């Protein structure tokens, strides 16, 4: 095979893939019909033999106003995440989760290097100094994932047509959601899903002047997946 032929075949594959790509809009509410933000949706092709790698992106879990932001961060397996501390107060970031254990001792500003999340699963993040500072990183095995906004909506684009398993996760869910299936055609699709959760308040910035022992939120949710 000549180099020109190989390039033409690659171009043909990319064009066909683009033509067959579709998108899915997912709307998630709780059992009361109220929009549910911070829910992660992961789609896994049922018949796929090898998943394409997710294009490298820059991910951050910021510490600002003495809370982590975002509260839920979804990243692909193999992603590197920075943990910049934008506060004047030093933080001590850690995780004891099976998917990733790490520790960033007391610091302000940027760390020397990002943390690699090389195993899929759920990673609970905390601060050893401020108990109310809690957040989650969802490491997806599939490249097709996204998290919902405050309106409970998310869009997953560039999906090859076919059948997918849909997995959901949310910090407040009462039980692990049962995976469902969805068929993606050569157009935009949409699906509405209800998730059983025990609603709570997300961690919020404490009043100015409160110290490290101030507890703004007691329980943030159940770890699943």
C-alpha positions, 0 to 999 in steps of 0.5 A: 500500500502506497503512502498516498493510498493510506492517506486517502483511506484515513481521510475516507474513514474520517469523513464516514465517521463524521457523517455517521456521528450523532449527538445525545441530549440527556435530561436528568431529574429526581423523583419529584421532577426537579432538575438534577445537576452534577450527574455524570452520564457515561455511554459505552458502545455495546459492540465496540471492540476498542474505544478511541482515546479521548483527546488530551484536555486540561482539567482543574479541581480548584480550591477557591473561597475554601471550597472545591470547584467544581463539586463534581468533575468528570474526566477520561481515564488517563487524564491529568488534573491540576489542583490550584489553590487560589485561596490565601489559606493553605489546603491539604488535598487528599484521596483514599479512594480505591481508584486513586490515592494521593496527597498534596500537603499544605500549599498555596498556588499551583502544585509542581505537577498534576495528578494522573488518574489512570484507573476508572472509578470514583475518587472522593476528594477532601481537605485534611484541614477543612472538613467541609471541603469535599468534591468528587472526580469521576474517571470514565473508562469510555470517551463518551461522557459528560455531566449535567448542568444546573438544569439537569441537562448535558450533551454528548456529541460525536457519537458513532451510531449504534447501541450504548449502555448508559450508566449514571452516577450522582453523589446523592443517589440512594442506590447505584443506578441500573444501567440502561441502553439507548440507540443512537441514530444518524441524528440528534437524539434525546432521553429523559432519566429519573434518578432516586436521590436524597437531596442535600446542600452542596458544600459552600464557602463558610462565613468569613473569619471561621476557622478550620473546624467550621463544618458547613456540610456534614454528608455529601453523598454515597460513593457508587460505581 
